[in-house]
């Protein structure tokens, strides 16, 4: 029996013991997790800097702080989420009472990416713990420093028959996916997501896929261009653009194009200076493979700003591309880097058609004060989620679910949505014995008209 199979066997035994069913016990595990993160805080931030060049501020704001908020929210609401919820009965089930109850799924696999290696591993873990599951984690090998800290931290805090971490590359992914789990939660690219889904289908294992895509920005006429440029620059170049919901391209009203590009340049300079490659607040590209991939994209349009490189440090300056080649990888694939194409449009309806003709994005950002245009985008375009007059910040609202649609993913998490993802909502009807209505039993002669009145 290999290591993974042995771990799964021990987890199954532990889960069937019923220990994780106890809500008080789950809370203790969440508290233990929070305390462990706090103890490892400095080590985690150093690992994030080693992997992605993140400053302590960015590392805490985009990784640790979000996980802390998730833990606190789950602790606050777990009693409510796990209690029985009464459901109305109907005349057809009279006399009876009905209720639903959330039940843990069992053993779940969480496969996380490298771009936010701590947050995107620990946030779903929080939800899985709160829901009462045992968990196997598979962090990314690209973010090796953070993955190693996660493994060490969790091994000290929890027994391996409850939470276990497996490191490795594609061979480890393949091996893990060959086993049966009760749920698989994957964050990563659509191409790998297809492999995960195909493997899960062999065991009829449900999946949550948090993928990506080309998240557009629409800039309408009559807006505060300076403020829009500032918020777009922040959302695009945080983590050097390596964010699944980063603005991927901008559709701007043609008469605002020149003004917007100038304001975008100014915002970049205010945030990162005239030499961002030497700015300690500006992160790096994860590895040489992705650095080389991004270099090719720099040639797929007119370089309007940026483009400076530091190959040794794996840094690419914030870059603006105008007149992008629509048939190039810049406009076909998710950029996942600090390169932002700008595309002008003449009338607002063109933006709707442009986005509708592409795969459903994970996020969409509209900068508009026009209520009609706001309603048109929200009601007629299909995308995972987003903002009106801002970027990225919808993710930090702990009360909102996050997830994609179509090629950008399936399922959702964050707060109660995460708890629901890792739970099965069981429906129970409790029938009274003091009366047994004879209508449902054969013989049916003379009962049909009464049945129609009750059910039609």
Secondary structure as a PSIPRED ss2 file (coil, helix, strand):
# PSIPRED VFORMAT (PSIPRED V4.0)

   1 X C   1.000  0.000  0.000
   2 X C   1.000  0.000  0.000
   3 X H   0.000  1.000  0.000
   4 X H   0.000  1.000  0.000
   5 X H   0.000  1.000  0.000
   6 X H   0.000  1.000  0.000
   7 X H   0.000  1.000  0.000
   8 X H   0.000  1.000  0.000
   9 X H   0.000  1.000  0.000
  10 X H   0.000  1.000  0.000
  11 X H   0.000  1.000  0.000
  12 X H   0.000  1.000  0.000
  13 X H   0.000  1.000  0.000
  14 X H   0.000  1.000  0.000
  15 X H   0.000  1.000  0.000
  16 X H   0.000  1.000  0.000
  17 X C   1.000  0.000  0.000
  18 X C   1.000  0.000  0.000
  19 X H   0.000  1.000  0.000
  20 X H   0.000  1.000  0.000
  21 X H   0.000  1.000  0.000
  22 X C   1.000  0.000  0.000
  23 X H   0.000  1.000  0.000
  24 X H   0.000  1.000  0.000
  25 X H   0.000  1.000  0.000
  26 X H   0.000  1.000  0.000
  27 X H   0.000  1.000  0.000
  28 X H   0.000  1.000  0.000
  29 X H   0.000  1.000  0.000
  30 X H   0.000  1.000  0.000
  31 X H   0.000  1.000  0.000
  32 X H   0.000  1.000  0.000
  33 X H   0.000  1.000  0.000
  34 X H   0.000  1.000  0.000
  35 X H   0.000  1.000  0.000
  36 X H   0.000  1.000  0.000
  37 X H   0.000  1.000  0.000
  38 X H   0.000  1.000  0.000
  39 X H   0.000  1.000  0.000
  40 X C   1.000  0.000  0.000
  41 X H   0.000  1.000  0.000
  42 X H   0.000  1.000  0.000
  43 X H   0.000  1.000  0.000
  44 X H   0.000  1.000  0.000
  45 X H   0.000  1.000  0.000
  46 X H   0.000  1.000  0.000
  47 X H   0.000  1.000  0.000
  48 X H   0.000  1.000  0.000
  49 X H   0.000  1.000  0.000
  50 X H   0.000  1.000  0.000
  51 X H   0.000  1.000  0.000
  52 X H   0.000  1.000  0.000
  53 X C   1.000  0.000  0.000
  54 X C   1.000  0.000  0.000
  55 X C   1.000  0.000  0.000
  56 X H   0.000  1.000  0.000
  57 X H   0.000  1.000  0.000
  58 X H   0.000  1.000  0.000
  59 X H   0.000  1.000  0.000
  60 X H   0.000  1.000  0.000
  61 X H   0.000  1.000  0.000
  62 X H   0.000  1.000  0.000
  63 X H   0.000  1.000  0.000
  64 X H   0.000  1.000  0.000
  65 X H   0.000  1.000  0.000
  66 X H   0.000  1.000  0.000
  67 X H   0.000  1.000  0.000
  68 X H   0.000  1.000  0.000
  69 X H   0.000  1.000  0.000
  70 X H   0.000  1.000  0.000
  71 X H   0.000  1.000  0.000
  72 X H   0.000  1.000  0.000
  73 X H   0.000  1.000  0.000
  74 X H   0.000  1.000  0.000
  75 X H   0.000  1.000  0.000
  76 X H   0.000  1.000  0.000
  77 X H   0.000  1.000  0.000
  78 X H   0.000  1.000  0.000
  79 X H   0.000  1.000  0.000
  80 X H   0.000  1.000  0.000
  81 X H   0.000  1.000  0.000
  82 X H   0.000  1.000  0.000
  83 X C   1.000  0.000  0.000
  84 X C   1.000  0.000  0.000
  85 X E   0.000  0.000  1.000
  86 X E   0.000  0.000  1.000
  87 X E   0.000  0.000  1.000
  88 X C   1.000  0.000  0.000
  89 X C   1.000  0.000  0.000
  90 X C   1.000  0.000  0.000
  91 X H   0.000  1.000  0.000
  92 X H   0.000  1.000  0.000
  93 X H   0.000  1.000  0.000
  94 X C   1.000  0.000  0.000
  95 X C   1.000  0.000  0.000
  96 X E   0.000  0.000  1.000
  97 X E   0.000  0.000  1.000
  98 X E   0.000  0.000  1.000
  99 X E   0.000  0.000  1.000
 100 X E   0.000  0.000  1.000
 101 X E   0.000  0.000  1.000
 102 X E   0.000  0.000  1.000
 103 X E   0.000  0.000  1.000
 104 X E   0.000  0.000  1.000
 105 X C   1.000  0.000  0.000
 106 X C   1.000  0.000  0.000
 107 X E   0.000  0.000  1.000
 108 X E   0.000  0.000  1.000
 109 X E   0.000  0.000  1.000
 110 X E   0.000  0.000  1.000
 111 X E   0.000  0.000  1.000
 112 X C   1.000  0.000  0.000
 113 X C   1.000  0.000  0.000
 114 X C   1.000  0.000  0.000
 115 X C   1.000  0.000  0.000
 116 X C   1.000  0.000  0.000
 117 X C   1.000  0.000  0.000
 118 X C   1.000  0.000  0.000
 119 X H   0.000  1.000  0.000
 120 X H   0.000  1.000  0.000
 121 X H   0.000  1.000  0.000
 122 X H   0.000  1.000  0.000
 123 X H   0.000  1.000  0.000
 124 X H   0.000  1.000  0.000
 125 X H   0.000  1.000  0.000
 126 X H   0.000  1.000  0.000
 127 X H   0.000  1.000  0.000
 128 X H   0.000  1.000  0.000
 129 X H   0.000  1.000  0.000
 130 X H   0.000  1.000  0.000
 131 X H   0.000  1.000  0.000
 132 X C   1.000  0.000  0.000
 133 X C   1.000  0.000  0.000
 134 X E   0.000  0.000  1.000
 135 X E   0.000  0.000  1.000
 136 X E   0.000  0.000  1.000
 137 X E   0.000  0.000  1.000
 138 X E   0.000  0.000  1.000
 139 X C   1.000  0.000  0.000
 140 X C   1.000  0.000  0.000
 141 X C   1.000  0.000  0.000
 142 X C   1.000  0.000  0.000
 143 X C   1.000  0.000  0.000
 144 X H   0.000  1.000  0.000
 145 X H   0.000  1.000  0.000
 146 X H   0.000  1.000  0.000
 147 X H   0.000  1.000  0.000
 148 X H   0.000  1.000  0.000
 149 X H   0.000  1.000  0.000
 150 X H   0.000  1.000  0.000
 151 X H   0.000  1.000  0.000
 152 X H   0.000  1.000  0.000
 153 X H   0.000  1.000  0.000
 154 X H   0.000  1.000  0.000
 155 X H   0.000  1.000  0.000
 156 X H   0.000  1.000  0.000
 157 X H   0.000  1.000  0.000
 158 X C   1.000  0.000  0.000
 159 X C   1.000  0.000  0.000
 160 X C   1.000  0.000  0.000
 161 X C   1.000  0.000  0.000
 162 X C   1.000  0.000  0.000
 163 X E   0.000  0.000  1.000
 164 X E   0.000  0.000  1.000
 165 X E   0.000  0.000  1.000
 166 X C   1.000  0.000  0.000
 167 X C   1.000  0.000  0.000
 168 X C   1.000  0.000  0.000
 169 X C   1.000  0.000  0.000
 170 X H   0.000  1.000  0.000
 171 X H   0.000  1.000  0.000
 172 X H   0.000  1.000  0.000
 173 X H   0.000  1.000  0.000
 174 X H   0.000  1.000  0.000
 175 X H   0.000  1.000  0.000
 176 X H   0.000  1.000  0.000
 177 X H   0.000  1.000  0.000
 178 X C   1.000  0.000  0.000
 179 X C   1.000  0.000  0.000
 180 X C   1.000  0.000  0.000
 181 X C   1.000  0.000  0.000
 182 X C   1.000  0.000  0.000
 183 X E   0.000  0.000  1.000
 184 X E   0.000  0.000  1.000
 185 X E   0.000  0.000  1.000
 186 X E   0.000  0.000  1.000
 187 X E   0.000  0.000  1.000
 188 X C   1.000  0.000  0.000
 189 X C   1.000  0.000  0.000
 190 X H   0.000  1.000  0.000
 191 X H   0.000  1.000  0.000
 192 X H   0.000  1.000  0.000
 193 X H   0.000  1.000  0.000
 194 X H   0.000  1.000  0.000
 195 X H   0.000  1.000  0.000
 196 X H   0.000  1.000  0.000
 197 X H   0.000  1.000  0.000
 198 X H   0.000  1.000  0.000
 199 X H   0.000  1.000  0.000
 200 X H   0.000  1.000  0.000
 201 X H   0.000  1.000  0.000
 202 X C   1.000  0.000  0.000
 203 X C   1.000  0.000  0.000
 204 X C   1.000  0.000  0.000
 205 X C   1.000  0.000  0.000
 206 X C   1.000  0.000  0.000
 207 X E   0.000  0.000  1.000
 208 X E   0.000  0.000  1.000
 209 X E   0.000  0.000  1.000
 210 X E   0.000  0.000  1.000
 211 X C   1.000  0.000  0.000
 212 X C   1.000  0.000  0.000
 213 X C   1.000  0.000  0.000
 214 X C   1.000  0.000  0.000
 215 X C   1.000  0.000  0.000
 216 X E   0.000  0.000  1.000
 217 X E   0.000  0.000  1.000
 218 X E   0.000  0.000  1.000
 219 X E   0.000  0.000  1.000
 220 X C   1.000  0.000  0.000
 221 X C   1.000  0.000  0.000
 222 X C   1.000  0.000  0.000
 223 X C   1.000  0.000  0.000
 224 X C   1.000  0.000  0.000
 225 X H   0.000  1.000  0.000
 226 X H   0.000  1.000  0.000
 227 X H   0.000  1.000  0.000
 228 X H   0.000  1.000  0.000
 229 X H   0.000  1.000  0.000
 230 X H   0.000  1.000  0.000
 231 X H   0.000  1.000  0.000
 232 X H   0.000  1.000  0.000
 233 X H   0.000  1.000  0.000
 234 X H   0.000  1.000  0.000
 235 X H   0.000  1.000  0.000
 236 X H   0.000  1.000  0.000
 237 X H   0.000  1.000  0.000
 238 X H   0.000  1.000  0.000
 239 X H   0.000  1.000  0.000
 240 X H   0.000  1.000  0.000
 241 X H   0.000  1.000  0.000
 242 X C   1.000  0.000  0.000
 243 X C   1.000  0.000  0.000
 244 X C   1.000  0.000  0.000
 245 X C   1.000  0.000  0.000
 246 X C   1.000  0.000  0.000
 247 X C   1.000  0.000  0.000
 248 X C   1.000  0.000  0.000
 249 X E   0.000  0.000  1.000
 250 X E   0.000  0.000  1.000
 251 X E   0.000  0.000  1.000
 252 X E   0.000  0.000  1.000
 253 X E   0.000  0.000  1.000
 254 X H   0.000  1.000  0.000
 255 X H   0.000  1.000  0.000
 256 X H   0.000  1.000  0.000
 257 X H   0.000  1.000  0.000
 258 X H   0.000  1.000  0.000
 259 X H   0.000  1.000  0.000
 260 X H   0.000  1.000  0.000
 261 X H   0.000  1.000  0.000
 262 X H   0.000  1.000  0.000
 263 X H   0.000  1.000  0.000
 264 X H   0.000  1.000  0.000
 265 X H   0.000  1.000  0.000
 266 X H   0.000  1.000  0.000
 267 X H   0.000  1.000  0.000
 268 X H   0.000  1.000  0.000
 269 X H   0.000  1.000  0.000
 270 X H   0.000  1.000  0.000
 271 X H   0.000  1.000  0.000
 272 X H   0.000  1.000  0.000
 273 X C   1.000  0.000  0.000
 274 X C   1.000  0.000  0.000
 275 X C   1.000  0.000  0.000
 276 X H   0.000  1.000  0.000
 277 X H   0.000  1.000  0.000
 278 X H   0.000  1.000  0.000
 279 X C   1.000  0.000  0.000
 280 X C   1.000  0.000  0.000
 281 X C   1.000  0.000  0.000
 282 X C   1.000  0.000  0.000
 283 X C   1.000  0.000  0.000
 284 X C   1.000  0.000  0.000
 285 X C   1.000  0.000  0.000
 286 X C   1.000  0.000  0.000
 287 X C   1.000  0.000  0.000
 288 X H   0.000  1.000  0.000
 289 X H   0.000  1.000  0.000
 290 X H   0.000  1.000  0.000
 291 X H   0.000  1.000  0.000
 292 X H   0.000  1.000  0.000
 293 X H   0.000  1.000  0.000
 294 X H   0.000  1.000  0.000
 295 X H   0.000  1.000  0.000
 296 X H   0.000  1.000  0.000
 297 X H   0.000  1.000  0.000
 298 X C   1.000  0.000  0.000
 299 X C   1.000  0.000  0.000
 300 X C   1.000  0.000  0.000
 301 X C   1.000  0.000  0.000
 302 X E   0.000  0.000  1.000
 303 X E   0.000  0.000  1.000
 304 X E   0.000  0.000  1.000
 305 X E   0.000  0.000  1.000
 306 X C   1.000  0.000  0.000
 307 X C   1.000  0.000  0.000
 308 X C   1.000  0.000  0.000
 309 X E   0.000  0.000  1.000
 310 X E   0.000  0.000  1.000
 311 X C   1.000  0.000  0.000
 312 X C   1.000  0.000  0.000
 313 X C   1.000  0.000  0.000
 314 X C   1.000  0.000  0.000
 315 X E   0.000  0.000  1.000
 316 X E   0.000  0.000  1.000
 317 X C   1.000  0.000  0.000
 318 X C   1.000  0.000  0.000
 319 X E   0.000  0.000  1.000
 320 X E   0.000  0.000  1.000
 321 X E   0.000  0.000  1.000
 322 X E   0.000  0.000  1.000
 323 X C   1.000  0.000  0.000
 324 X C   1.000  0.000  0.000
 325 X C   1.000  0.000  0.000
 326 X C   1.000  0.000  0.000
 327 X C   1.000  0.000  0.000
 328 X C   1.000  0.000  0.000
 329 X H   0.000  1.000  0.000
 330 X H   0.000  1.000  0.000
 331 X H   0.000  1.000  0.000
 332 X H   0.000  1.000  0.000
 333 X C   1.000  0.000  0.000
 334 X C   1.000  0.000  0.000
 335 X C   1.000  0.000  0.000
 336 X C   1.000  0.000  0.000
 337 X C   1.000  0.000  0.000
 338 X C   1.000  0.000  0.000
 339 X E   0.000  0.000  1.000
 340 X E   0.000  0.000  1.000
 341 X E   0.000  0.000  1.000
 342 X E   0.000  0.000  1.000
 343 X E   0.000  0.000  1.000
 344 X E   0.000  0.000  1.000
 345 X E   0.000  0.000  1.000
 346 X C   1.000  0.000  0.000
 347 X C   1.000  0.000  0.000
 348 X H   0.000  1.000  0.000
 349 X H   0.000  1.000  0.000
 350 X H   0.000  1.000  0.000
 351 X H   0.000  1.000  0.000
 352 X H   0.000  1.000  0.000
 353 X H   0.000  1.000  0.000
 354 X H   0.000  1.000  0.000
 355 X H   0.000  1.000  0.000
 356 X H   0.000  1.000  0.000
 357 X C   1.000  0.000  0.000
 358 X C   1.000  0.000  0.000
 359 X C   1.000  0.000  0.000
 360 X C   1.000  0.000  0.000
 361 X C   1.000  0.000  0.000
 362 X C   1.000  0.000  0.000
 363 X E   0.000  0.000  1.000
 364 X E   0.000  0.000  1.000
 365 X E   0.000  0.000  1.000
 366 X E   0.000  0.000  1.000
 367 X E   0.000  0.000  1.000
 368 X C   1.000  0.000  0.000
 369 X C   1.000  0.000  0.000
 370 X C   1.000  0.000  0.000
 371 X H   0.000  1.000  0.000
 372 X H   0.000  1.000  0.000
 373 X H   0.000  1.000  0.000
 374 X H   0.000  1.000  0.000
 375 X H   0.000  1.000  0.000
 376 X H   0.000  1.000  0.000
 377 X H   0.000  1.000  0.000
 378 X H   0.000  1.000  0.000
 379 X H   0.000  1.000  0.000
 380 X H   0.000  1.000  0.000
 381 X C   1.000  0.000  0.000
 382 X C   1.000  0.000  0.000
 383 X C   1.000  0.000  0.000
 384 X C   1.000  0.000  0.000
 385 X E   0.000  0.000  1.000
 386 X E   0.000  0.000  1.000
 387 X E   0.000  0.000  1.000
 388 X E   0.000  0.000  1.000
 389 X C   1.000  0.000  0.000
 390 X C   1.000  0.000  0.000
 391 X C   1.000  0.000  0.000
 392 X C   1.000  0.000  0.000
 393 X H   0.000  1.000  0.000
 394 X H   0.000  1.000  0.000
 395 X H   0.000  1.000  0.000
 396 X H   0.000  1.000  0.000
 397 X C   1.000  0.000  0.000
 398 X C   1.000  0.000  0.000
 399 X C   1.000  0.000  0.000
 400 X C   1.000  0.000  0.000
 401 X C   1.000  0.000  0.000
 402 X E   0.000  0.000  1.000
 403 X C   1.000  0.000  0.000
 404 X C   1.000  0.000  0.000
 405 X C   1.000  0.000  0.000
 406 X H   0.000  1.000  0.000
 407 X H   0.000  1.000  0.000
 408 X H   0.000  1.000  0.000
 409 X E   0.000  0.000  1.000
 410 X E   0.000  0.000  1.000
 411 X C   1.000  0.000  0.000
 412 X C   1.000  0.000  0.000
 413 X E   0.000  0.000  1.000
 414 X C   1.000  0.000  0.000
 415 X H   0.000  1.000  0.000
 416 X H   0.000  1.000  0.000
 417 X H   0.000  1.000  0.000
 418 X H   0.000  1.000  0.000
 419 X H   0.000  1.000  0.000
 420 X H   0.000  1.000  0.000
 421 X H   0.000  1.000  0.000
 422 X C   1.000  0.000  0.000
 423 X E   0.000  0.000  1.000
 424 X E   0.000  0.000  1.000
 425 X E   0.000  0.000  1.000
 426 X E   0.000  0.000  1.000
 427 X E   0.000  0.000  1.000
 428 X E   0.000  0.000  1.000
 429 X E   0.000  0.000  1.000
 430 X E   0.000  0.000  1.000
 431 X E   0.000  0.000  1.000
 432 X C   1.000  0.000  0.000
 433 X C   1.000  0.000  0.000
 434 X C   1.000  0.000  0.000
 435 X C   1.000  0.000  0.000
 436 X C   1.000  0.000  0.000
 437 X C   1.000  0.000  0.000
 438 X H   0.000  1.000  0.000
 439 X H   0.000  1.000  0.000
 440 X H   0.000  1.000  0.000
 441 X C   1.000  0.000  0.000
 442 X C   1.000  0.000  0.000
 443 X C   1.000  0.000  0.000
 444 X C   1.000  0.000  0.000
 445 X C   1.000  0.000  0.000
 446 X C   1.000  0.000  0.000
 447 X C   1.000  0.000  0.000
 448 X H   0.000  1.000  0.000
 449 X H   0.000  1.000  0.000
 450 X H   0.000  1.000  0.000
 451 X H   0.000  1.000  0.000
 452 X H   0.000  1.000  0.000
 453 X H   0.000  1.000  0.000
 454 X H   0.000  1.000  0.000
 455 X H   0.000  1.000  0.000
 456 X C   1.000  0.000  0.000
